[in-house]
Amino acid sequence: MQLELLPVTPAERSGLLDRYVSGYAAVAAAVAEAGDRLDTAAAGGWTARQVVHHLADSEMTSAIRLRRLLAEDDPVVAAYDEERFAEVLRYDTRPVEASLRAVEAARETSAQLLALLTDEEWARSGTHTETGPYGVEDWLRTYAAHAHDHAAQIRAAAGLTS
């Protein structure tokens, strides 16, 4: 599926940045609410523990993607096999604390960069191996929602929502 690069209005960008910045708090709250139910799963889905580890790996990957978009001319942004990561990186058994810190650090450092971007830097782009053209603004659209979506998934996996 190819994404179309659409410009973000200043108001939309501001809202996306706010949502991006608040993403870690949403995840931390969901994990706290899950408590001792980190190893339960919604029907056919990952456990809350697995979601936290996925989120950490995804957020660290996203931080590198942002940096490559900013520092390299027309970078190729590679996809990765999320299921393979979950299996090989033992998402089902590891404690979640370090992964939560990784999410927090990746988001904090990326938010610092985003706050400093010029209009020219916001317009930078590369190519995603699965979706085609992929720019800084597309990155922000994706990752502004990412942590919030996974916070909801953590709550669902822990049986906190219906």
C-alpha positions, -999 to +999 in steps of 0.1 A: +000+000+000+015+033-010+010+064+012+004+097-003+025+125+011+001+152+023+012+184+040+002+189+076-013+223+087+003+241+116-027+234+138-027+197+129+011+195+135+006+211+169-021+186+178+000+157+166+030+169+186+009+171+218-005+136+212+030+123+205+044+139+237+016+124+258+020+089+244+044+076+270+021+087+299-008+068+283+013+036+281+026+039+316-009+044+329-022+014+310+006-008+324-001+004+359-038-004+354-029-038+341-010-045+373-006-083+376-025-090+344+004-084+321+003-120+309-033-122+299-043-117+263-074-106+244-088-134+221-061-143+197-039-113+205-007-105+223-005-102+261+000-068+276+036-078+283+042-086+247+026-053+236+050-033+259+080-050+244+067-045+209+061-009+216+097-004+229+112-020+198+089-001+176+096+032+193+134+027+192+130+019+155+109+049+150+135+072+166+161+059+142+137+064+113+131+100+122+169+106+125+175+090+091+148+111+075+164+142+089+201+134+084+202+114+052+190+124+017+162+101+005+168+073+030+152+039+026+132+032+058+131-006+062+101-025+076+107-054+101+090-086+110+072-078+143+062-114+149+098-126+145+110-099+169+084-110+195+095-146+192+133-141+191+134-112+216+114-131+241+085-107+245+066-133+265+090-136+294+110-104+299+102-079+326+087-047+312+104-020+332+134-015+308+111-015+278+090+012+294+122+033+299+131+027+263+097+040+251+101+070+274+136+078+262+129+073+225+099+096+227+116+123+248+146+126+226+125+125+194+102+152+208+132+174+215+142+171+178+107+177+166+104+209+186+134+223+167+126+214+131+124+240+104+097+240+077+124+226+053+131+198+077+094+190+082+093+185+044+121+159+043+112+124+031+125+090+021+110+057+010+094+031+032+100-005+020+064-014+024+044+018+019+065+039-005+071+077+000+075+084+037+082+118+051+087+134+085+051+145+087+039+110+078+062+097+106+045+121+130+010+111+120+019+075+126+037+078+159+014+104+174-012+077+176+011+047+181+015+047+218-021+056+225-033+028+203-010+004+221-021+017+255-057+008+245-044-027+234-027-032+268-059-024+286-079-047+263-053-076+267-055-072+305-093-074+304-098-038+314-121-029+285-149-047+268 
